[in-house]
Amino acid sequence: MDATEQNAGLHTEQQVQKYFESHLGWTVKKLDTGRLGGADFRICHGETCFLCEVKTIGSVRADFTEGPVVDRLLEDRDRRRTRIDRSQDENPDKTLLMRKEEWQWLRASDAEFRKKYGTRKRNTEAKFGDCFETPLRESLDNSSVSELPYDLRLDSDDLYVPSKAERARFVDWLVVQLAAIDRDDPVDRRWVPEDRPYAAPVYSAHYPLHEAADQHDTRHVIGVRLQRRLGSHDDEGLRVDVHGYGTLNVERVRSNVEKAISQLRAVASREERSRRFPRVVVLRFESGLHPLDDLQLLEEEVGTLFKKFDDLSAIAVLQWRPDGQAPPAEQGISAWFRFLGETPCVPFFIVYHNGWLSGATEGLDPDAFSDRWSTHTWVGPQ
């Protein structure tokens, strides 16, 4: 774990400790002092106690829903094999013409296939930031257009990390295009202007970061949106906003919970009084969760983990929200942004309770998370 991850983890622990200490009657005892290891806290309200381990997930998203890339490629290959075999069975008089590479791809043994493609790794949010976003920003900061008063937004549908050569070509293209647009001469036909009354025009384009080398490769495109800033902020130079989209990195969820349960068990094995205490893992996702797609995948993974660890009482996901009533929709988006900017945020939790919990460990009392915003879901048999 690097210094950034350590600082983020410590910050999350402090947030959790403050949350419980602000609840009247709750006491928080720090357990993991670095000497013996184990869970972070023992949290008590009178005679009611539970053990708590806090984990921060920095790389929230990845390119694929589950499993190594080679497994996904094998699934794709098996589906194509099935279609081809069915077509040949239905049309025995027809000859199938196929390139040599395609035939080798389809008919290689699983062992040969894994050897050739097994080194391909999933791209994660952390890798996308470290290997694409950060060097991209550095290159633009040192470019001839760094002082131009524009907002540049980049949207990648996946978390593809281009090679150094691909990234360099993209930066060169951005620099040339931004300078041309500043001269009111967008020379690349990919640009689509959007005239906006009383505001600077917006230019958008789709740039191919990577062209598919063959039918087993994937084309990767990034969306580019550019708008000049007018008024008091025109002296701030180029501002860059990068968004990479993927799906929930369930492998990071799994590895963090697996480590957490071993730490919870370590405390329970050392302390007789803690042996039957509920065991709770608190997770914080640094870049947040999508309220639909991410939470659905997370609940599915939580169910799998609960079946595997029948001594894990609950998983609680730390979230933040404005502490107030949102303005009605008819007041418009400006009222919504004022509400977000002026209203203090408070922590709350999405708490999943283990329906497969064994009798050796007690269930978590829902009153442990008793603020006005937290929700409770029982996963598994009731």
NORQUIUR-V828794 format. One record per backbone hydrogen bond with DSSP energy under -1.0 kcal/mol. NH is the residue of the N-H (numbers start at 0). CO is the residue of the C=O. E is the energy in kcal/mol with one decimal. If there is no record, write none. Layout:
BEGIN
nh:NH co:CO e:E
nh:NH co:CO e:E
END
This chain:
BEGIN
nh:5 co:1 e:-2.4
nh:6 co:2 e:-2.6
nh:7 co:3 e:-2.4
nh:8 co:4 e:-2.7
nh:9 co:5 e:-2.5
nh:10 co:6 e:-2.2
nh:11 co:7 e:-2.0
nh:12 co:8 e:-2.2
nh:13 co:9 e:-2.1
nh:14 co:10 e:-2.0
nh:15 co:11 e:-2.5
nh:16 co:12 e:-2.7
nh:17 co:13 e:-2.5
nh:18 co:14 e:-2.2
nh:19 co:15 e:-2.1
nh:20 co:16 e:-2.4
nh:21 co:17 e:-1.6
nh:22 co:19 e:-1.1
nh:25 co:22 e:-2.2
nh:26 co:43 e:-2.7
nh:28 co:41 e:-2.8
nh:30 co:39 e:-3.4
nh:32 co:30 e:-1.4
nh:38 co:262 e:-1.0
nh:40 co:51 e:-2.7
nh:41 co:28 e:-2.1
nh:42 co:49 e:-2.7
nh:43 co:26 e:-2.5
nh:44 co:47 e:-3.1
nh:47 co:44 e:-1.8
nh:49 co:42 e:-1.9
nh:50 co:277 e:-2.9
nh:51 co:40 e:-2.6
nh:52 co:279 e:-2.3
nh:54 co:281 e:-3.0
nh:56 co:283 e:-3.1
nh:59 co:57 e:-1.4
nh:61 co:246 e:-2.8
nh:62 co:122 e:-1.7
nh:71 co:67 e:-1.2
nh:72 co:68 e:-2.2
nh:73 co:69 e:-2.3
nh:74 co:70 e:-2.0
nh:75 co:71 e:-2.2
nh:76 co:72 e:-2.5
nh:77 co:73 e:-2.7
nh:78 co:74 e:-2.0
nh:79 co:75 e:-2.1
nh:80 co:76 e:-2.9
nh:81 co:77 e:-2.3
nh:82 co:78 e:-2.1
nh:83 co:79 e:-2.5
nh:84 co:80 e:-2.9
nh:85 co:81 e:-2.3
nh:86 co:82 e:-2.3
nh:87 co:83 e:-2.3
nh:88 co:84 e:-2.1
nh:89 co:85 e:-2.2
nh:90 co:86 e:-1.5
nh:93 co:90 e:-1.5
nh:102 co:98 e:-2.3
nh:103 co:99 e:-2.4
nh:104 co:100 e:-2.3
nh:105 co:101 e:-2.2
nh:106 co:102 e:-2.6
nh:107 co:103 e:-1.6
nh:112 co:108 e:-2.7
nh:113 co:109 e:-2.7
nh:114 co:110 e:-2.0
nh:115 co:111 e:-1.9
nh:116 co:112 e:-2.8
nh:117 co:113 e:-2.2
nh:119 co:116 e:-1.6
nh:124 co:60 e:-2.5
nh:127 co:123 e:-2.6
nh:128 co:124 e:-2.1
nh:129 co:125 e:-2.7
nh:130 co:126 e:-2.9
nh:131 co:127 e:-1.2
nh:132 co:127 e:-2.2
nh:133 co:128 e:-2.9
nh:135 co:131 e:-2.1
nh:136 co:132 e:-2.5
nh:137 co:133 e:-2.3
nh:138 co:134 e:-2.3
nh:139 co:135 e:-2.3
nh:140 co:136 e:-2.7
nh:141 co:137 e:-1.3
nh:142 co:139 e:-1.4
nh:145 co:142 e:-1.1
nh:147 co:144 e:-1.4
nh:149 co:147 e:-2.0
nh:150 co:226 e:-3.1
nh:151 co:238 e:-3.4
nh:152 co:224 e:-2.9
nh:153 co:240 e:-2.9
nh:154 co:222 e:-2.4
nh:155 co:242 e:-3.0
nh:166 co:162 e:-2.8
nh:167 co:163 e:-2.5
nh:168 co:164 e:-2.3
nh:169 co:165 e:-2.0
nh:170 co:166 e:-2.5
nh:171 co:167 e:-2.6
nh:172 co:168 e:-2.4
nh:173 co:169 e:-2.7
nh:174 co:170 e:-2.6
nh:175 co:171 e:-2.3
nh:176 co:172 e:-2.7
nh:177 co:173 e:-3.0
nh:178 co:174 e:-2.0
nh:179 co:175 e:-1.9
nh:180 co:176 e:-2.7
nh:181 co:177 e:-2.2
nh:182 co:178 e:-1.1
nh:183 co:180 e:-1.8
nh:184 co:179 e:-2.8
nh:190 co:187 e:-1.6
nh:191 co:203 e:-3.0
nh:193 co:201 e:-2.7
nh:198 co:195 e:-1.8
nh:201 co:193 e:-2.1
nh:202 co:225 e:-2.8
nh:203 co:191 e:-1.7
nh:204 co:223 e:-2.3
nh:206 co:221 e:-2.8
nh:208 co:219 e:-1.3
nh:209 co:219 e:-2.0
nh:216 co:213 e:-1.6
nh:219 co:209 e:-2.3
nh:221 co:206 e:-2.8
nh:222 co:154 e:-3.4
nh:223 co:204 e:-3.2
nh:224 co:152 e:-2.4
nh:225 co:202 e:-3.0
nh:226 co:150 e:-1.8
nh:228 co:148 e:-3.1
nh:233 co:230 e:-1.5
nh:235 co:232 e:-1.3
nh:237 co:145 e:-2.7
nh:238 co:149 e:-2.7
nh:240 co:151 e:-2.9
nh:242 co:153 e:-2.7
nh:244 co:155 e:-2.4
nh:246 co:61 e:-3.1
nh:248 co:59 e:-3.2
nh:249 co:247 e:-1.9
nh:252 co:248 e:-1.4
nh:253 co:249 e:-2.8
nh:254 co:250 e:-2.6
nh:255 co:251 e:-2.0
nh:256 co:252 e:-2.4
nh:257 co:253 e:-2.6
nh:258 co:254 e:-1.9
nh:259 co:255 e:-2.3
nh:260 co:256 e:-2.7
nh:261 co:257 e:-1.3
nh:262 co:258 e:-1.5
nh:263 co:259 e:-2.4
nh:264 co:260 e:-2.4
nh:265 co:261 e:-1.6
nh:266 co:262 e:-1.6
nh:267 co:263 e:-2.1
nh:268 co:264 e:-2.3
nh:269 co:265 e:-1.1
nh:270 co:266 e:-2.2
nh:274 co:271 e:-1.3
nh:279 co:50 e:-2.6
nh:280 co:313 e:-2.1
nh:281 co:52 e:-2.7
nh:282 co:315 e:-2.7
nh:283 co:54 e:-2.1
nh:285 co:56 e:-2.2
nh:287 co:284 e:-1.8
nh:294 co:289 e:-1.4
nh:295 co:291 e:-1.9
nh:296 co:292 e:-2.0
nh:297 co:293 e:-2.7
nh:298 co:294 e:-2.4
nh:299 co:295 e:-1.8
nh:300 co:296 e:-2.2
nh:301 co:297 e:-2.7
nh:302 co:298 e:-2.1
nh:303 co:299 e:-1.7
nh:304 co:300 e:-2.4
nh:305 co:301 e:-2.7
nh:306 co:302 e:-1.9
nh:307 co:303 e:-1.6
nh:308 co:304 e:-2.8
nh:311 co:308 e:-1.6
nh:312 co:278 e:-1.4
nh:313 co:278 e:-1.6
nh:314 co:351 e:-2.2
nh:315 co:280 e:-2.8
nh:316 co:349 e:-2.7
nh:317 co:282 e:-2.8
nh:318 co:347 e:-3.1
nh:320 co:345 e:-1.9
nh:322 co:343 e:-2.9
nh:323 co:321 e:-1.7
nh:330 co:327 e:-1.9
nh:331 co:328 e:-1.9
nh:335 co:331 e:-1.2
nh:336 co:332 e:-2.4
nh:337 co:333 e:-2.1
nh:338 co:334 e:-2.2
nh:339 co:335 e:-2.3
nh:340 co:336 e:-2.4
nh:341 co:337 e:-2.2
nh:342 co:338 e:-1.7
nh:345 co:320 e:-2.9
nh:347 co:318 e:-2.3
nh:349 co:316 e:-2.0
nh:350 co:374 e:-2.7
nh:351 co:314 e:-3.2
nh:352 co:376 e:-3.1
nh:353 co:312 e:-2.5
nh:354 co:378 e:-3.2
nh:357 co:309 e:-3.3
nh:360 co:357 e:-1.2
nh:361 co:275 e:-2.2
nh:367 co:364 e:-2.5
nh:368 co:365 e:-1.6
nh:374 co:348 e:-2.1
nh:376 co:350 e:-2.8
nh:378 co:352 e:-2.8
END
